[in-house]
């Protein structure tokens, strides 16, 4: 790719094991965009900030993405695109979210959210049409929501009525990304049969073919965060569309959407880790040059703890989201549960981390100018970005009705987790979206990792932590059994949400144990550092569950992770599981 | 909707019919004797969440992966039980 020849070389680190940067490495966008800290970079942080002040997307960046045909990453290889594996897709998107959440959502997310439903249920003609649009850098707008019903798309009010060989669509869609420039739209409509699970149909529409007198376009919405995001809306007024624009079965849209969302709920939180990496990096850039109370600010124990804690949690998020992405390939019968769990846990950990980082950055966390200004932009953008697609509450609501059945298999989970879910060296079979299910298969293989891998942990302190978490699994099972069926429906009370919340944190812990057991976590060649990470990761998750395990991780564990964090920062390496070279302040 | 009328309840494998009745009664929080095998589940207010959960129960109990539309396509206890009996017989013959 000729664009890569223009990219700056990055320094090779000494202590980290070599991760050769192949031309087709997933993070090629990092090289394309170049060092974001350079003021003169037309696709650097300063340029993105200026565009955000104008409530626009950064046009040079959009052109770069077009030249790279980023959209091909959302098209399955069998249709001529570059989509092969879900975890690779997340890595492709990380450098994009690192620079600008609005660009990430606009170019890196919406087309995927729309197209994935066509890959799940579309006819060969519809799939070909959608693929062709994306392979030419076109736009497919996902029109599922309106403001009243938001993420609870099941209640969306736009209605579809069959009338011979056409369908009449009537109602409103709001807060739709890329609507104005869309070539195609995927529109979710209520078709009203009286049964909530068969009540919706999905349509793939040609925007240009919509009769002008039957559609009114709303002006763009202004948002407090991701201000460049081109959100718009439309009113359809008994608008006729061809009956052939139906995607999948009549009444089958909720199934289609829930299966497609398993992909997006796994990939998008994983992609957002790119922004989290920048937040931590920017704070480190700042804090390592500061002196406070007569010494380097980095000598302060509280500063070390907060930054190290962020690093630990970032890796927890990567462990969990990568497992879900790989499970789409290897365990498609269970991602109906694991994907919404990821979509709840990762934004939660990220939001808490960023709040702590803001404290460390201090007053500079408010500044909109200067070398650390990107921090406050991400701080504003990320909460909005989380809500744009399938927010946390909806994800927990998806999990609640599954809990009684999951609990039947605890603690060992029934079937063993395929090793490839956790070990990135294992090849992945082709992503078969038709094997995704909305009612999960029996068992809970990922949670089962806690019980199954417990004895293989060399560190007794880790075994102690896992035992405490397994006790929590037992307690949770009892609490789940005590739930009445009415408490698992759409009217689920807060107590049910709390059980789901406890479950997804235990799932995160299981992902950590499994990741530790099946790959190098910190890639330092030092097993003690990995063991320290596991202790800290599990202790922090246990703390969120209200479990105190004494003694907690000692200063040695914190120190090992702190030194690893500094080494990563020095070597300009990512803080995630890849530890790949990042283009940041390296020119 | 159901394509064929299910056979009369008294010649179905009794245990499947009993099991389906008990599961439905569990979700509706009423005694199994309150559930008539040929009455539409929607008439009992059988929530779509329960319909999906029932599919999961079928898989856990019988090892059968059924369409999530099971309760939609076979809208009574008797119809569901007949469908399960059919699937189990197919599985045994295969």
Interface residues (C-beta under 8 A of the other chain):
Chain A: X194 X195 X196 X197 X198 X255 X401 X402 X404 X405 X408 X437 X438 X439 X440 X441 X442 X484 X485 X486 X488 X489 X490
Chain B: X26 X27 X28 X29 X42 X47 X48 X49 X50 X51 X52 X53 X55 X56 X57 X59 X60 X63 X65 X68 X69 X72
